[in-house]
């Protein structure tokens, strides 16, 4: 199996996408934040308000900002001008928060890393804003859920799919 980020001399190299066609690329990633009882008790109408401000709204903005900067954070990622990026945060059950990030562009390379970065930074923002109240917050299951528009599409099978 050849790794796309190694050149013929086995050295790190950015993938040359110059000859690839421009297509609509979409990727969605998600992760979970598990909250201890004392924090989940603060959840009101799909938001937690803290002294630092609305936690989920802040995390959504942080996720979008991070997705836009993925090329600066991951060494061999192409810098991309996203057409759209959304971060959705919703409670799943009493103590679990689901974060989903969808990135979209018309381009020559995929947006999986942008979606993964957006979801993970949104989760880290929730942790940062709530850590003064508890360190028993867990971030879990960061994964690509689906992507389309490249050489091969991908859709993760889930229990409800």
Secondary structure, DSSP 8 states (H G I E B T S, - for coil): ---TTB-TTS-B-----TTS--EEEEEEEEEEEE--HHHHTT-BTTB-EETTEEHHHHHHHHHHHHHHTHHHHSTT------SEEEEEEEEETTTEEEEEEEEEEEESS--HHHHHHHHHHHHHHHHHHHTTT-S--EEEEEEEEEEESSSS-EE---TT-
